[in-house]
Amino acid sequence: MTLMKQCIAAAAGLLLAWGATAATVDVGGVKMEDATDVRGSKLVLNGAGVRYKAVFKVYAAGLYLGKKAATPEEVLAAPGAKRLSITMLREIDSNELGKLFTRGVQDNAPRTEMSKLVPGLIKMGQIFSDQKKLMTGDVFTIDWVPGTGTVITVKGVPQGEPFKEPEFFNALMRIWLGPEPADWKLKDALLGKAA
């Protein structure tokens, strides 16, 4: 009987160990989990890719949603928590990155929303300006947390107060998913389209 108990215990241990190891996806040398948790909400990796500037890799990005979405409209309309995770693949001046994000919002946001977005863009610009530099391997996330707002976390530290307006999160997502995305191949990758 003890041999049977030992076998059951060993099998249970293997199952627990197997369940605890989440699968990862290699994106430009960055290991991204195929699932994550945002404040109690289980999210799946919708798609991931690398942002290129000319021939240089700038960062790896992964989009996490409650369920898969194939179009920008589905991503923006999806209920529940969402996350865009970005891992730097090269050193970059944070202030410059903040300016590029602001420009990305301006290029993709509906004109009618821009006046509402200005305070958030100024605040976001300050967040990146305060960082000085982002180094290779540094991670920042942009989370939509229902009931809380948009939370920007840099190197594991939430930055300032959440941005309450859902329009602000959607404006940030349009940097990568809008009509003039930062990188067309990255847009397709985040939407789960094979290259």
Rosetta constraint file for C-alpha pairs under 8 A:
AtomPair CA 1 CA 5 HARMONIC 6.39 0.50
AtomPair CA 2 CA 6 HARMONIC 6.08 0.50
AtomPair CA 3 CA 7 HARMONIC 6.20 0.50
AtomPair CA 4 CA 8 HARMONIC 6.23 0.50
AtomPair CA 5 CA 9 HARMONIC 6.03 0.50
AtomPair CA 6 CA 10 HARMONIC 6.05 0.50
AtomPair CA 7 CA 11 HARMONIC 6.09 0.50
AtomPair CA 8 CA 12 HARMONIC 6.05 0.50
AtomPair CA 9 CA 13 HARMONIC 6.07 0.50
AtomPair CA 10 CA 14 HARMONIC 6.24 0.50
AtomPair CA 11 CA 15 HARMONIC 6.22 0.50
AtomPair CA 12 CA 16 HARMONIC 6.16 0.50
AtomPair CA 13 CA 17 HARMONIC 6.11 0.50
AtomPair CA 14 CA 18 HARMONIC 5.99 0.50
AtomPair CA 15 CA 19 HARMONIC 6.06 0.50
AtomPair CA 16 CA 20 HARMONIC 6.09 0.50
AtomPair CA 17 CA 21 HARMONIC 6.57 0.50
AtomPair CA 22 CA 33 HARMONIC 6.50 0.50
AtomPair CA 22 CA 34 HARMONIC 6.98 0.50
AtomPair CA 22 CA 35 HARMONIC 7.34 0.50
AtomPair CA 23 CA 33 HARMONIC 5.99 0.50
AtomPair CA 23 CA 34 HARMONIC 5.72 0.50
AtomPair CA 23 CA 35 HARMONIC 7.98 0.50
AtomPair CA 24 CA 31 HARMONIC 5.77 0.50
AtomPair CA 24 CA 32 HARMONIC 5.20 0.50
AtomPair CA 24 CA 33 HARMONIC 4.34 0.50
AtomPair CA 24 CA 34 HARMONIC 5.40 0.50
AtomPair CA 25 CA 30 HARMONIC 7.95 0.50
AtomPair CA 25 CA 31 HARMONIC 5.55 0.50
AtomPair CA 25 CA 32 HARMONIC 5.13 0.50
AtomPair CA 25 CA 33 HARMONIC 6.31 0.50
AtomPair CA 25 CA 34 HARMONIC 6.50 0.50
AtomPair CA 26 CA 30 HARMONIC 5.45 0.50
AtomPair CA 26 CA 31 HARMONIC 4.69 0.50
AtomPair CA 26 CA 32 HARMONIC 6.33 0.50
AtomPair CA 27 CA 31 HARMONIC 6.35 0.50
AtomPair CA 27 CA 32 HARMONIC 7.03 0.50
AtomPair CA 27 CA 48 HARMONIC 6.76 0.50
AtomPair CA 27 CA 49 HARMONIC 5.95 0.50
AtomPair CA 27 CA 50 HARMONIC 6.81 0.50
AtomPair CA 27 CA 60 HARMONIC 6.29 0.50
AtomPair CA 28 CA 49 HARMONIC 7.47 0.50
AtomPair CA 28 CA 50 HARMONIC 6.28 0.50
AtomPair CA 28 CA 60 HARMONIC 6.43 0.50
AtomPair CA 30 CA 60 HARMONIC 6.99 0.50
AtomPair CA 30 CA 87 HARMONIC 7.44 0.50
AtomPair CA 32 CA 62 HARMONIC 7.34 0.50
AtomPair CA 33 CA 45 HARMONIC 7.43 0.50
AtomPair CA 34 CA 44 HARMONIC 5.96 0.50
AtomPair CA 34 CA 45 HARMONIC 4.99 0.50
AtomPair CA 35 CA 42 HARMONIC 7.14 0.50
AtomPair CA 35 CA 43 HARMONIC 5.54 0.50
AtomPair CA 35 CA 44 HARMONIC 4.30 0.50
AtomPair CA 35 CA 45 HARMONIC 5.59 0.50
AtomPair CA 35 CA 64 HARMONIC 7.41 0.50
AtomPair CA 36 CA 42 HARMONIC 5.99 0.50
AtomPair CA 36 CA 43 HARMONIC 5.27 0.50
AtomPair CA 36 CA 44 HARMONIC 6.45 0.50
AtomPair CA 36 CA 45 HARMONIC 7.81 0.50
AtomPair CA 36 CA 64 HARMONIC 7.47 0.50
AtomPair CA 37 CA 41 HARMONIC 5.38 0.50
AtomPair CA 37 CA 42 HARMONIC 4.66 0.50
AtomPair CA 37 CA 43 HARMONIC 5.89 0.50
AtomPair CA 38 CA 42 HARMONIC 6.65 0.50
AtomPair CA 38 CA 43 HARMONIC 7.26 0.50
AtomPair CA 38 CA 81 HARMONIC 6.69 0.50
AtomPair CA 38 CA 82 HARMONIC 7.62 0.50
AtomPair CA 38 CA 83 HARMONIC 7.63 0.50
AtomPair CA 38 CA 143 HARMONIC 7.66 0.50
AtomPair CA 38 CA 145 HARMONIC 7.52 0.50
AtomPair CA 39 CA 145 HARMONIC 7.56 0.50
AtomPair CA 41 CA 66 HARMONIC 7.61 0.50
AtomPair CA 41 CA 80 HARMONIC 7.80 0.50
AtomPair CA 41 CA 81 HARMONIC 6.45 0.50
AtomPair CA 42 CA 66 HARMONIC 6.53 0.50
AtomPair CA 43 CA 64 HARMONIC 5.54 0.50
AtomPair CA 43 CA 65 HARMONIC 4.96 0.50
AtomPair CA 43 CA 66 HARMONIC 4.58 0.50
AtomPair CA 43 CA 67 HARMONIC 7.11 0.50
AtomPair CA 43 CA 81 HARMONIC 7.66 0.50
AtomPair CA 43 CA 82 HARMONIC 7.26 0.50
AtomPair CA 44 CA 64 HARMONIC 5.23 0.50
AtomPair CA 44 CA 65 HARMONIC 5.54 0.50
AtomPair CA 44 CA 66 HARMONIC 6.13 0.50
AtomPair CA 44 CA 67 HARMONIC 6.49 0.50
AtomPair CA 44 CA 68 HARMONIC 7.33 0.50
AtomPair CA 45 CA 62 HARMONIC 6.71 0.50
AtomPair CA 45 CA 63 HARMONIC 5.85 0.50
AtomPair CA 45 CA 64 HARMONIC 4.48 0.50
AtomPair CA 45 CA 65 HARMONIC 6.66 0.50
AtomPair CA 45 CA 68 HARMONIC 7.83 0.50
AtomPair CA 46 CA 62 HARMONIC 7.49 0.50
AtomPair CA 46 CA 63 HARMONIC 5.49 0.50
AtomPair CA 46 CA 64 HARMONIC 5.40 0.50
AtomPair CA 46 CA 65 HARMONIC 6.26 0.50
AtomPair CA 46 CA 67 HARMONIC 7.55 0.50
AtomPair CA 46 CA 68 HARMONIC 5.32 0.50
AtomPair CA 46 CA 69 HARMONIC 6.78 0.50
AtomPair CA 46 CA 190 HARMONIC 6.39 0.50
AtomPair CA 46 CA 191 HARMONIC 6.36 0.50
AtomPair CA 46 CA 192 HARMONIC 5.83 0.50
AtomPair CA 47 CA 62 HARMONIC 5.88 0.50
AtomPair CA 47 CA 63 HARMONIC 5.64 0.50
AtomPair CA 47 CA 64 HARMONIC 7.52 0.50
AtomPair CA 47 CA 189 HARMONIC 5.43 0.50
AtomPair CA 47 CA 190 HARMONIC 3.97 0.50
AtomPair CA 47 CA 191 HARMONIC 5.47 0.50
AtomPair CA 47 CA 192 HARMONIC 4.34 0.50
AtomPair CA 47 CA 193 HARMONIC 7.66 0.50
AtomPair CA 48 CA 60 HARMONIC 7.29 0.50
AtomPair CA 48 CA 61 HARMONIC 5.49 0.50
AtomPair CA 48 CA 62 HARMONIC 4.15 0.50
AtomPair CA 48 CA 63 HARMONIC 6.28 0.50
AtomPair CA 48 CA 186 HARMONIC 7.44 0.50
AtomPair CA 48 CA 189 HARMONIC 5.33 0.50
AtomPair CA 48 CA 190 HARMONIC 4.82 0.50
AtomPair CA 48 CA 191 HARMONIC 7.99 0.50
AtomPair CA 48 CA 192 HARMONIC 7.24 0.50
AtomPair CA 49 CA 60 HARMONIC 5.70 0.50
AtomPair CA 49 CA 61 HARMONIC 5.58 0.50
AtomPair CA 49 CA 62 HARMONIC 6.68 0.50
AtomPair CA 49 CA 185 HARMONIC 7.81 0.50
AtomPair CA 49 CA 186 HARMONIC 5.27 0.50
AtomPair CA 49 CA 189 HARMONIC 5.24 0.50
AtomPair CA 49 CA 190 HARMONIC 6.42 0.50
AtomPair CA 50 CA 57 HARMONIC 6.65 0.50
AtomPair CA 50 CA 58 HARMONIC 7.32 0.50
AtomPair CA 50 CA 59 HARMONIC 5.77 0.50
AtomPair CA 50 CA 60 HARMONIC 4.36 0.50
AtomPair CA 50 CA 61 HARMONIC 6.18 0.50
AtomPair CA 50 CA 186 HARMONIC 6.01 0.50
AtomPair CA 51 CA 57 HARMONIC 6.05 0.50
AtomPair CA 51 CA 58 HARMONIC 5.53 0.50
AtomPair CA 51 CA 59 HARMONIC 5.37 0.50
AtomPair CA 51 CA 60 HARMONIC 6.21 0.50
AtomPair CA 51 CA 61 HARMONIC 7.43 0.50
AtomPair CA 51 CA 182 HARMONIC 7.78 0.50
AtomPair CA 51 CA 183 HARMONIC 6.26 0.50
AtomPair CA 51 CA 186 HARMONIC 5.99 0.50
AtomPair CA 52 CA 56 HARMONIC 5.43 0.50
AtomPair CA 52 CA 57 HARMONIC 4.61 0.50
AtomPair CA 52 CA 58 HARMONIC 5.58 0.50
AtomPair CA 52 CA 59 HARMONIC 7.52 0.50
AtomPair CA 52 CA 183 HARMONIC 7.12 0.50
AtomPair CA 53 CA 57 HARMONIC 6.54 0.50
AtomPair CA 53 CA 58 HARMONIC 6.55 0.50
AtomPair CA 57 CA 89 HARMONIC 6.16 0.50
AtomPair CA 57 CA 90 HARMONIC 7.16 0.50
AtomPair CA 58 CA 88 HARMONIC 6.26 0.50
AtomPair CA 58 CA 89 HARMONIC 5.20 0.50
AtomPair CA 58 CA 90 HARMONIC 5.64 0.50
AtomPair CA 59 CA 86 HARMONIC 6.40 0.50
AtomPair CA 59 CA 87 HARMONIC 5.46 0.50
AtomPair CA 59 CA 88 HARMONIC 4.29 0.50
AtomPair CA 59 CA 89 HARMONIC 4.67 0.50
AtomPair CA 59 CA 90 HARMONIC 7.06 0.50
AtomPair CA 60 CA 86 HARMONIC 5.64 0.50
AtomPair CA 60 CA 87 HARMONIC 5.22 0.50
AtomPair CA 60 CA 88 HARMONIC 6.50 0.50
AtomPair CA 60 CA 89 HARMONIC 6.81 0.50
AtomPair CA 61 CA 84 HARMONIC 6.81 0.50
AtomPair CA 61 CA 85 HARMONIC 5.52 0.50
AtomPair CA 61 CA 86 HARMONIC 4.46 0.50
AtomPair CA 61 CA 87 HARMONIC 6.48 0.50
AtomPair CA 61 CA 190 HARMONIC 7.68 0.50
AtomPair CA 62 CA 84 HARMONIC 5.68 0.50
AtomPair CA 62 CA 85 HARMONIC 5.19 0.50
AtomPair CA 62 CA 86 HARMONIC 6.65 0.50
AtomPair CA 62 CA 190 HARMONIC 6.46 0.50
AtomPair CA 63 CA 82 HARMONIC 7.69 0.50
AtomPair CA 63 CA 83 HARMONIC 5.88 0.50
AtomPair CA 63 CA 84 HARMONIC 4.60 0.50
AtomPair CA 63 CA 85 HARMONIC 6.52 0.50
AtomPair CA 63 CA 190 HARMONIC 5.82 0.50
AtomPair CA 64 CA 82 HARMONIC 5.71 0.50
AtomPair CA 64 CA 83 HARMONIC 5.00 0.50
AtomPair CA 64 CA 84 HARMONIC 6.27 0.50
AtomPair CA 64 CA 85 HARMONIC 7.99 0.50
AtomPair CA 65 CA 69 HARMONIC 7.84 0.50
AtomPair CA 65 CA 75 HARMONIC 7.73 0.50
AtomPair CA 65 CA 78 HARMONIC 7.78 0.50
AtomPair CA 65 CA 81 HARMONIC 6.85 0.50
AtomPair CA 65 CA 82 HARMONIC 4.93 0.50
AtomPair CA 65 CA 83 HARMONIC 6.75 0.50
AtomPair CA 66 CA 78 HARMONIC 7.83 0.50
AtomPair CA 66 CA 79 HARMONIC 7.79 0.50
AtomPair CA 66 CA 80 HARMONIC 6.72 0.50
AtomPair CA 66 CA 81 HARMONIC 6.87 0.50
AtomPair CA 66 CA 82 HARMONIC 7.05 0.50
AtomPair CA 69 CA 74 HARMONIC 5.52 0.50
AtomPair CA 69 CA 75 HARMONIC 5.71 0.50
AtomPair CA 69 CA 191 HARMONIC 6.64 0.50
AtomPair CA 69 CA 192 HARMONIC 7.99 0.50
AtomPair CA 70 CA 74 HARMONIC 6.73 0.50
AtomPair CA 70 CA 75 HARMONIC 7.60 0.50
AtomPair CA 70 CA 191 HARMONIC 5.15 0.50
AtomPair CA 70 CA 192 HARMONIC 6.65 0.50
AtomPair CA 70 CA 193 HARMONIC 7.80 0.50
AtomPair CA 71 CA 75 HARMONIC 6.44 0.50
AtomPair CA 71 CA 191 HARMONIC 6.37 0.50
AtomPair CA 72 CA 76 HARMONIC 6.19 0.50
AtomPair CA 72 CA 174 HARMONIC 7.94 0.50
AtomPair CA 72 CA 177 HARMONIC 5.65 0.50
AtomPair CA 72 CA 178 HARMONIC 7.07 0.50
AtomPair CA 72 CA 191 HARMONIC 7.49 0.50
AtomPair CA 73 CA 77 HARMONIC 6.03 0.50
AtomPair CA 74 CA 78 HARMONIC 5.79 0.50
AtomPair CA 76 CA 170 HARMONIC 5.97 0.50
AtomPair CA 76 CA 173 HARMONIC 7.72 0.50
AtomPair CA 80 CA 144 HARMONIC 7.87 0.50
AtomPair CA 80 CA 145 HARMONIC 7.21 0.50
AtomPair CA 80 CA 146 HARMONIC 6.09 0.50
AtomPair CA 81 CA 143 HARMONIC 7.14 0.50
AtomPair CA 81 CA 144 HARMONIC 5.25 0.50
AtomPair CA 81 CA 145 HARMONIC 4.96 0.50
AtomPair CA 81 CA 146 HARMONIC 6.11 0.50
AtomPair CA 82 CA 143 HARMONIC 5.63 0.50
AtomPair CA 82 CA 144 HARMONIC 5.06 0.50
AtomPair CA 82 CA 145 HARMONIC 7.06 0.50
AtomPair CA 83 CA 141 HARMONIC 6.67 0.50
AtomPair CA 83 CA 142 HARMONIC 5.63 0.50
AtomPair CA 83 CA 143 HARMONIC 4.38 0.50
AtomPair CA 83 CA 144 HARMONIC 6.37 0.50
AtomPair CA 84 CA 141 HARMONIC 5.62 0.50
AtomPair CA 84 CA 142 HARMONIC 5.19 0.50
AtomPair CA 84 CA 143 HARMONIC 6.50 0.50
AtomPair CA 85 CA 139 HARMONIC 7.14 0.50
AtomPair CA 85 CA 140 HARMONIC 6.08 0.50
AtomPair CA 85 CA 141 HARMONIC 4.43 0.50
AtomPair CA 85 CA 142 HARMONIC 6.55 0.50
AtomPair CA 86 CA 139 HARMONIC 5.57 0.50
AtomPair CA 86 CA 140 HARMONIC 5.41 0.50
AtomPair CA 86 CA 141 HARMONIC 6.09 0.50
AtomPair CA 87 CA 136 HARMONIC 7.70 0.50
AtomPair CA 87 CA 137 HARMONIC 5.80 0.50
AtomPair CA 87 CA 138 HARMONIC 5.69 0.50
AtomPair CA 87 CA 139 HARMONIC 4.38 0.50
AtomPair CA 87 CA 140 HARMONIC 6.65 0.50
AtomPair CA 88 CA 134 HARMONIC 7.12 0.50
AtomPair CA 88 CA 135 HARMONIC 6.57 0.50
AtomPair CA 88 CA 136 HARMONIC 4.97 0.50
AtomPair CA 88 CA 137 HARMONIC 5.20 0.50
AtomPair CA 88 CA 138 HARMONIC 5.47 0.50
AtomPair CA 88 CA 139 HARMONIC 6.39 0.50
AtomPair CA 89 CA 135 HARMONIC 7.89 0.50
AtomPair CA 89 CA 136 HARMONIC 4.88 0.50
AtomPair CA 89 CA 137 HARMONIC 6.20 0.50
AtomPair CA 90 CA 135 HARMONIC 6.26 0.50
AtomPair CA 90 CA 136 HARMONIC 4.51 0.50
AtomPair CA 90 CA 137 HARMONIC 7.74 0.50
AtomPair CA 91 CA 133 HARMONIC 6.99 0.50
AtomPair CA 91 CA 134 HARMONIC 5.65 0.50
AtomPair CA 91 CA 135 HARMONIC 4.25 0.50
AtomPair CA 91 CA 136 HARMONIC 5.22 0.50
AtomPair CA 92 CA 96 HARMONIC 7.61 0.50
AtomPair CA 92 CA 97 HARMONIC 7.23 0.50
AtomPair CA 92 CA 133 HARMONIC 5.78 0.50
AtomPair CA 92 CA 134 HARMONIC 5.42 0.50
AtomPair CA 92 CA 135 HARMONIC 6.54 0.50
AtomPair CA 93 CA 97 HARMONIC 6.48 0.50
AtomPair CA 93 CA 132 HARMONIC 6.14 0.50
AtomPair CA 93 CA 133 HARMONIC 4.57 0.50
AtomPair CA 93 CA 134 HARMONIC 6.39 0.50
AtomPair CA 94 CA 98 HARMONIC 6.18 0.50
AtomPair CA 94 CA 128 HARMONIC 5.08 0.50
AtomPair CA 94 CA 129 HARMONIC 5.81 0.50
AtomPair CA 94 CA 130 HARMONIC 7.93 0.50
AtomPair CA 94 CA 131 HARMONIC 6.00 0.50
AtomPair CA 94 CA 132 HARMONIC 5.25 0.50
AtomPair CA 94 CA 133 HARMONIC 4.78 0.50
AtomPair CA 94 CA 134 HARMONIC 5.80 0.50
AtomPair CA 95 CA 99 HARMONIC 6.33 0.50
AtomPair CA 95 CA 125 HARMONIC 7.01 0.50
AtomPair CA 95 CA 128 HARMONIC 5.40 0.50
AtomPair CA 95 CA 129 HARMONIC 4.34 0.50
AtomPair CA 95 CA 130 HARMONIC 7.84 0.50
AtomPair CA 95 CA 131 HARMONIC 7.73 0.50
AtomPair CA 95 CA 132 HARMONIC 6.50 0.50
AtomPair CA 95 CA 133 HARMONIC 7.72 0.50
AtomPair CA 96 CA 100 HARMONIC 6.24 0.50
AtomPair CA 97 CA 101 HARMONIC 6.24 0.50
AtomPair CA 97 CA 128 HARMONIC 7.23 0.50
AtomPair CA 98 CA 102 HARMONIC 6.22 0.50
AtomPair CA 98 CA 124 HARMONIC 7.01 0.50
AtomPair CA 98 CA 125 HARMONIC 4.98 0.50
AtomPair CA 98 CA 126 HARMONIC 8.00 0.50
AtomPair CA 98 CA 128 HARMONIC 5.44 0.50
AtomPair CA 98 CA 129 HARMONIC 7.10 0.50
AtomPair CA 99 CA 103 HARMONIC 6.17 0.50
AtomPair CA 99 CA 125 HARMONIC 6.66 0.50
AtomPair CA 100 CA 104 HARMONIC 6.07 0.50
AtomPair CA 101 CA 105 HARMONIC 6.24 0.50
AtomPair CA 101 CA 172 HARMONIC 7.65 0.50
AtomPair CA 101 CA 175 HARMONIC 6.78 0.50
AtomPair CA 102 CA 106 HARMONIC 6.28 0.50
AtomPair CA 102 CA 121 HARMONIC 6.24 0.50
AtomPair CA 102 CA 125 HARMONIC 7.42 0.50
AtomPair CA 103 CA 107 HARMONIC 6.11 0.50
AtomPair CA 104 CA 108 HARMONIC 6.30 0.50
AtomPair CA 104 CA 174 HARMONIC 7.64 0.50
AtomPair CA 104 CA 175 HARMONIC 4.75 0.50
AtomPair CA 104 CA 180 HARMONIC 7.81 0.50
AtomPair CA 104 CA 181 HARMONIC 7.26 0.50
AtomPair CA 104 CA 182 HARMONIC 6.73 0.50
AtomPair CA 105 CA 109 HARMONIC 5.59 0.50
AtomPair CA 105 CA 171 HARMONIC 5.80 0.50
AtomPair CA 105 CA 172 HARMONIC 6.17 0.50
AtomPair CA 105 CA 174 HARMONIC 6.70 0.50
AtomPair CA 105 CA 175 HARMONIC 5.54 0.50
AtomPair CA 106 CA 114 HARMONIC 7.34 0.50
AtomPair CA 107 CA 175 HARMONIC 7.93 0.50
AtomPair CA 107 CA 180 HARMONIC 6.41 0.50
AtomPair CA 108 CA 171 HARMONIC 7.43 0.50
AtomPair CA 108 CA 174 HARMONIC 5.90 0.50
AtomPair CA 108 CA 175 HARMONIC 6.54 0.50
AtomPair CA 108 CA 178 HARMONIC 5.44 0.50
AtomPair CA 108 CA 179 HARMONIC 6.15 0.50
AtomPair CA 108 CA 180 HARMONIC 5.96 0.50
AtomPair CA 108 CA 181 HARMONIC 7.53 0.50
AtomPair CA 109 CA 113 HARMONIC 6.62 0.50
AtomPair CA 109 CA 114 HARMONIC 6.67 0.50
AtomPair CA 109 CA 171 HARMONIC 5.82 0.50
AtomPair CA 109 CA 174 HARMONIC 7.05 0.50
AtomPair CA 109 CA 178 HARMONIC 7.89 0.50
AtomPair CA 110 CA 114 HARMONIC 6.84 0.50
AtomPair CA 113 CA 117 HARMONIC 6.43 0.50
AtomPair CA 113 CA 167 HARMONIC 7.76 0.50
AtomPair CA 114 CA 118 HARMONIC 6.38 0.50
AtomPair CA 117 CA 121 HARMONIC 6.13 0.50
AtomPair CA 117 CA 167 HARMONIC 7.70 0.50
AtomPair CA 117 CA 168 HARMONIC 6.21 0.50
AtomPair CA 117 CA 171 HARMONIC 7.98 0.50
AtomPair CA 118 CA 122 HARMONIC 6.20 0.50
AtomPair CA 119 CA 123 HARMONIC 6.29 0.50
AtomPair CA 120 CA 124 HARMONIC 6.02 0.50
AtomPair CA 120 CA 163 HARMONIC 6.81 0.50
AtomPair CA 120 CA 168 HARMONIC 7.03 0.50
AtomPair CA 121 CA 125 HARMONIC 5.98 0.50
AtomPair CA 122 CA 126 HARMONIC 6.32 0.50
AtomPair CA 123 CA 127 HARMONIC 6.38 0.50
AtomPair CA 124 CA 128 HARMONIC 6.52 0.50
AtomPair CA 125 CA 129 HARMONIC 6.05 0.50
AtomPair CA 126 CA 130 HARMONIC 6.01 0.50
AtomPair CA 127 CA 131 HARMONIC 6.78 0.50
AtomPair CA 127 CA 159 HARMONIC 6.65 0.50
AtomPair CA 127 CA 160 HARMONIC 7.88 0.50
AtomPair CA 128 CA 132 HARMONIC 7.05 0.50
AtomPair CA 134 CA 138 HARMONIC 6.11 0.50
AtomPair CA 138 CA 154 HARMONIC 7.90 0.50
AtomPair CA 138 CA 155 HARMONIC 5.99 0.50
AtomPair CA 139 CA 154 HARMONIC 6.27 0.50
AtomPair CA 139 CA 155 HARMONIC 5.31 0.50
AtomPair CA 139 CA 156 HARMONIC 7.56 0.50
AtomPair CA 140 CA 152 HARMONIC 7.15 0.50
AtomPair CA 140 CA 153 HARMONIC 5.38 0.50
AtomPair CA 140 CA 154 HARMONIC 4.27 0.50
AtomPair CA 140 CA 155 HARMONIC 5.81 0.50
AtomPair CA 140 CA 156 HARMONIC 7.28 0.50
AtomPair CA 141 CA 151 HARMONIC 7.92 0.50
AtomPair CA 141 CA 152 HARMONIC 5.72 0.50
AtomPair CA 141 CA 153 HARMONIC 5.20 0.50
AtomPair CA 141 CA 154 HARMONIC 6.64 0.50
AtomPair CA 142 CA 150 HARMONIC 6.76 0.50
AtomPair CA 142 CA 151 HARMONIC 5.87 0.50
AtomPair CA 142 CA 152 HARMONIC 4.69 0.50
AtomPair CA 142 CA 153 HARMONIC 6.63 0.50
AtomPair CA 143 CA 150 HARMONIC 5.47 0.50
AtomPair CA 143 CA 151 HARMONIC 5.12 0.50
AtomPair CA 143 CA 152 HARMONIC 6.42 0.50
AtomPair CA 143 CA 169 HARMONIC 8.00 0.50
AtomPair CA 144 CA 148 HARMONIC 7.87 0.50
AtomPair CA 144 CA 149 HARMONIC 5.67 0.50
AtomPair CA 144 CA 150 HARMONIC 4.61 0.50
AtomPair CA 144 CA 151 HARMONIC 6.49 0.50
AtomPair CA 144 CA 166 HARMONIC 7.96 0.50
AtomPair CA 144 CA 169 HARMONIC 6.56 0.50
AtomPair CA 145 CA 149 HARMONIC 5.25 0.50
AtomPair CA 145 CA 150 HARMONIC 6.28 0.50
AtomPair CA 145 CA 151 HARMONIC 7.31 0.50
AtomPair CA 148 CA 162 HARMONIC 6.63 0.50
AtomPair CA 148 CA 164 HARMONIC 6.45 0.50
AtomPair CA 149 CA 162 HARMONIC 5.40 0.50
AtomPair CA 149 CA 163 HARMONIC 5.25 0.50
AtomPair CA 149 CA 164 HARMONIC 4.29 0.50
AtomPair CA 149 CA 165 HARMONIC 6.46 0.50
AtomPair CA 149 CA 166 HARMONIC 6.74 0.50
AtomPair CA 149 CA 169 HARMONIC 7.94 0.50
AtomPair CA 150 CA 162 HARMONIC 5.22 0.50
AtomPair CA 150 CA 163 HARMONIC 4.85 0.50
AtomPair CA 150 CA 164 HARMONIC 6.39 0.50
AtomPair CA 150 CA 165 HARMONIC 7.70 0.50
AtomPair CA 150 CA 166 HARMONIC 7.51 0.50
AtomPair CA 150 CA 168 HARMONIC 7.47 0.50
AtomPair CA 150 CA 169 HARMONIC 5.86 0.50
AtomPair CA 151 CA 158 HARMONIC 6.70 0.50
AtomPair CA 151 CA 159 HARMONIC 7.32 0.50
AtomPair CA 151 CA 161 HARMONIC 7.54 0.50
AtomPair CA 151 CA 162 HARMONIC 4.93 0.50
AtomPair CA 151 CA 163 HARMONIC 6.73 0.50
AtomPair CA 152 CA 158 HARMONIC 5.82 0.50
AtomPair CA 152 CA 159 HARMONIC 5.71 0.50
AtomPair CA 152 CA 162 HARMONIC 7.52 0.50
AtomPair CA 153 CA 157 HARMONIC 5.14 0.50
AtomPair CA 153 CA 158 HARMONIC 4.05 0.50
AtomPair CA 153 CA 159 HARMONIC 5.62 0.50
AtomPair CA 154 CA 158 HARMONIC 6.41 0.50
AtomPair CA 154 CA 159 HARMONIC 6.89 0.50
AtomPair CA 163 CA 168 HARMONIC 7.07 0.50
AtomPair CA 164 CA 168 HARMONIC 7.92 0.50
AtomPair CA 165 CA 169 HARMONIC 7.34 0.50
AtomPair CA 166 CA 170 HARMONIC 6.44 0.50
AtomPair CA 167 CA 171 HARMONIC 5.98 0.50
AtomPair CA 168 CA 172 HARMONIC 6.28 0.50
AtomPair CA 169 CA 173 HARMONIC 6.29 0.50
AtomPair CA 170 CA 174 HARMONIC 6.25 0.50
AtomPair CA 171 CA 175 HARMONIC 7.00 0.50
AtomPair CA 172 CA 176 HARMONIC 7.81 0.50
AtomPair CA 173 CA 177 HARMONIC 5.96 0.50
AtomPair CA 173 CA 178 HARMONIC 7.44 0.50
AtomPair CA 174 CA 178 HARMONIC 4.02 0.50
AtomPair CA 174 CA 179 HARMONIC 7.67 0.50
AtomPair CA 174 CA 181 HARMONIC 6.92 0.50
AtomPair CA 175 CA 180 HARMONIC 7.57 0.50
AtomPair CA 175 CA 181 HARMONIC 5.43 0.50
AtomPair CA 175 CA 182 HARMONIC 5.97 0.50
AtomPair CA 176 CA 181 HARMONIC 4.70 0.50
AtomPair CA 176 CA 182 HARMONIC 5.45 0.50
AtomPair CA 176 CA 183 HARMONIC 6.87 0.50
AtomPair CA 176 CA 186 HARMONIC 7.28 0.50
AtomPair CA 176 CA 187 HARMONIC 5.60 0.50
AtomPair CA 177 CA 181 HARMONIC 5.66 0.50
AtomPair CA 177 CA 187 HARMONIC 5.42 0.50
AtomPair CA 181 CA 187 HARMONIC 6.72 0.50
AtomPair CA 182 CA 186 HARMONIC 7.91 0.50
AtomPair CA 182 CA 187 HARMONIC 7.95 0.50
AtomPair CA 183 CA 187 HARMONIC 6.24 0.50
AtomPair CA 184 CA 188 HARMONIC 6.42 0.50
AtomPair CA 185 CA 189 HARMONIC 6.18 0.50
AtomPair CA 185 CA 195 HARMONIC 7.40 0.50
AtomPair CA 186 CA 190 HARMONIC 6.06 0.50
AtomPair CA 187 CA 191 HARMONIC 6.34 0.50
AtomPair CA 188 CA 192 HARMONIC 6.42 0.50
AtomPair CA 188 CA 193 HARMONIC 5.20 0.50
AtomPair CA 188 CA 194 HARMONIC 7.49 0.50
AtomPair CA 188 CA 195 HARMONIC 7.59 0.50
AtomPair CA 189 CA 193 HARMONIC 5.32 0.50
AtomPair CA 189 CA 194 HARMONIC 6.58 0.50
AtomPair CA 189 CA 195 HARMONIC 7.02 0.50
